[in-house]
Amino acid sequence: MKTVPRSHRIALLFNGNKIYDRGIISGIGNYLSSTRASWDLFLEEDFLCRLKGIERWQGDGIIADFDDPVIGQALAGIKLPVVAVGGSYEDERAYPRNIPYVSTDNFALIQLAYKHLIEAGLTRFACFSLPEAQANRWAQERESAFRRLLQRDGLPADIYRGLETSAPLWDSAVAQLIAWLHSLPKPIGIIAVNDARARQLLQACMTAGIAVPEQVALIGIDNDPLTRSLTRVPLSSVIQGADSMGRTAARLLHQMLHGMPSIGTQILVPPEGINVQASSLHQPLDDPYVMQALHFIRQYACQGIKTEQVANYVGVSRSSLESHFRRKLGRSVHDEVLRFKLAAAAAGLENTSAGIAEIAHDCGFKSAQYLHTVFKREFGCTPREYQQGRVAG
């Protein structure tokens, strides 16, 4: 009779509402799927709501988010094997003692975003961070990385922390953010410490009529699909190596459960890359009419706007605006609207499981057949072929 291998009871202390935490949890699951490890995973909210007494939990191991100081404190004296996951720090004393630690490379995240904005032709930069707090230590580390990079290049490092987001402070926070944006030299590239902060920045630019990305080019961190779906202008974002972090943390705990020491191990995980979208695709332009028109097109192209509506927004005649577009961009206003709609359709085909008719409707095409015709003309393949090619790739 075969002996059934013993399952280990493992607690995962993460906030499942955050895309970063979900990526780590997914990585842990992927590690388990690729090995013979037999774990019973505990994700109950009780662990986060009732950390007091967790040292008495009758389990075998824990993987936890040590960016949350409360979790770090609760696990400080626990006897179970623990693997910590969190942000990287300049100061070695910031890491937990005698616990293996898997960290996201904060410096590499900011450096990748900074290089992207430089490649977009920008020469002035700022950072939108979070108020200083123990729970925001990762944000302060990203600030520090931003400051070091700009000091290295002899550039001023403008950092704005703003207010914490809450209903009572929302109006004040937006007003202060807009005031900061107006105070900045233009054009400028701004790195937000996460996508939630980038979305606030984008909303403030929309409210203030600041053209994105011609005047302010934005990039966030996390590549959160929910955040992207909530913004009019698609948001560029650095992709963290969260899946790799989860796999690495699971591997370390697996080794510890089988007697291999991992005390003091620190592993730094780099970002995976950038999901480049319209918010950071800066185009150096000195024509205010074209800048205003592009600002309007990026917000409303997928709502089926016409050239006349764009001209009305800018406040010039249709023929005058067409002349400006031809001179500066070498194409018509209609062509620009169509380019944006096609880019949105291509992104929908790549990143969603929605049907082609739904994507056509969402991107402002009057029918799936019209999207089919235009897509084949511009891309040399049908929307279905494009979607299947992406899946196959």
Beta strands, then each sheet from edge to edge (+ up, - down):
strand 1: 8-13
strand 2: 39-42
strand 3: 61-65
strand 4: 82-87
strand 5: 101-104
strand 6: 125-128
strand 7: 158-160
strand 8: 188-192
strand 9: 216-221
strand 10: 236-239
strand 11: 266-269
strand 12: 273-275
sheet 1: 2+ 1+ 3+ 4+ 5+ 11+
sheet 2: 7+ 6+ 8+ 9+ 10+ 12-
end
